């Protein structure tokens, strides 16, 4: 993984690798060739919640190698109560297919936290950091 951030924790699930970085970004790199089902999404969420230890994080999902995702998995990922520590989500894309997949997620699953699509990892991290520095509303 190339970046200027230190990896504090690492977990490997069936379909992804997860890194908790020292800037409170949770990076999830989806592995090639997987079509994410509800069962696989539940496993990913379990590991994401464990690795974050309840600390507020920005979620960077690298979907560039993803094959697809079921509606049930998309809907689970969109719910705030699935990953309560997530303040915002950035989705990293690199092709027309991953762009369509990400836009489909935004339009139909309607994430319950700020979500944006990026082609640059650095821009995505900058955007996520703006949500980590905001004071929560009372």
C-alpha positions in Angstrom: 0.0 0.0 0.0 1.6 3.3 -1.1 0.9 6.4 1.0 2.5 8.7 3.6 0.5 7.4 6.4 1.4 4.8 9.0 -0.7 1.7 9.3 -1.9 1.2 12.9 -3.9 -2.0 12.3 -4.4 -4.4 9.5 -7.1 -7.1 8.9 -7.7 -9.4 6.0 -11.2 -10.6 5.3 -12.4 -12.9 2.5 -13.0 -10.1 0.0 -11.0 -7.2 1.3 -8.0 -5.8 3.2 -8.6 -3.2 5.9 -6.1 -0.7 7.2 -6.6 1.7 10.0 -4.2 4.6 9.2 -2.7 7.0 11.7 -4.9 9.8 10.3 -8.1 8.1 11.4 -8.9 6.9 7.9 -10.1 3.3 7.6 -9.0 2.1 4.1 -10.8 -0.9 2.7 -9.2 -2.3 -0.4 -11.6 -4.7 -2.2 -9.9 -7.7 -3.7 -10.2 -8.6 -7.4 -13.0 -10.7 -8.7 -15.5 -10.7 -5.8 -19.2 -10.1 -6.1 -20.0 -8.9 -2.5 -23.0 -10.6 -1.0 -24.9 -9.7 2.2 -22.9 -12.4 4.0 -19.6 -11.0 2.8 -20.6 -7.4 3.6 -21.6 -8.5 7.2 -18.1 -10.0 7.6 -16.4 -6.8 6.3 -18.5 -4.6 8.6 -17.7 -6.9 11.6 -13.9 -6.5 10.9 -14.3 -2.7 10.2 -16.0 -2.2 13.5 -13.3 -4.2 15.3 -10.4 -2.5 13.7 -11.8 1.0 14.3 -12.4 0.3 18.0 -15.3 2.7 18.0 -13.2 5.7 17.1 -14.6 8.2 14.6 -13.1 7.4 11.2 -13.4 8.5 7.6 -14.0 5.4 5.4 -12.1 5.2 2.1 -13.4 2.3 0.0 -11.1 1.3 -2.9 -13.6 -0.3 -5.2 -11.3 -0.3 -8.3 -11.0 -4.1 -8.4 -14.6 -4.9 -7.3 -16.7 -7.1 -9.5 -20.1 -6.2 -8.1 -22.4 -6.1 -5.1 -25.9 -7.3 -4.3 -28.6 -4.9 -3.4 -28.7 -6.3 0.2 -25.0 -5.6 0.6 -25.3 -2.1 -0.7 -28.2 -1.3 1.6 -26.3 -2.7 4.6 -23.2 -0.6 3.8 -25.4 2.6 3.5 -26.8 2.3 7.0 -25.2 4.4 9.7 -26.0 1.8 12.4 -23.9 -0.8 10.5 -20.7 1.2 11.1 -21.5 3.9 13.7 -17.9 5.1 13.8 -17.9 6.2 10.2 -18.3 10.0 9.8 -18.1 10.0 5.9 -17.3 7.7 3.1 -15.2 8.2 0.0 -15.4 5.7 -2.8 -12.3 5.4 -5.1 -13.1 4.5 -8.7 -11.0 4.1 -11.9 -13.3 2.9 -14.7 -16.7 3.5 -16.2 -17.9 0.3 -14.5 -16.8 1.3 -11.0 -18.2 4.8 -11.6 -21.6 3.3 -12.5 -21.5 1.0 -9.5 -20.7 3.9 -7.1 -23.3 6.1 -8.6 -25.9 3.3 -8.3 -24.9 3.0 -4.6 -25.4 6.7 -4.0 -28.7 7.0 -6.0 -30.5 3.8 -4.8 -29.0 2.9 -1.4 -28.8 6.5 -0.2 -26.0 6.3 2.4 -26.9 7.8 5.8 -23.6 9.7 6.0 -21.8 12.0 3.6 -20.5 10.0 0.6 -18.5 11.1 -2.4 -16.8 9.5 -5.4 -13.1 10.1 -6.2 -10.5 9.0 -8.8 -7.6 10.3 -6.6 -6.8 8.7 -3.2 -5.1 11.9 -2.0 -8.2 14.0 -2.8 -10.5 11.5 -1.1 -8.3 11.6 2.0 -8.4 15.4 2.1 -12.2 15.4 1.7 -12.6 12.8 4.5 -10.3 14.8 6.9 -12.8 17.7 6.7 -15.4 15.5 8.4 -13.0 14.3 11.0 -12.2 17.8 12.2 -15.9 19.0 12.5 -17.4 19.3 15.9 -20.4 17.1 16.4 -23.8 18.8 16.7 -25.5 18.6 20.0 
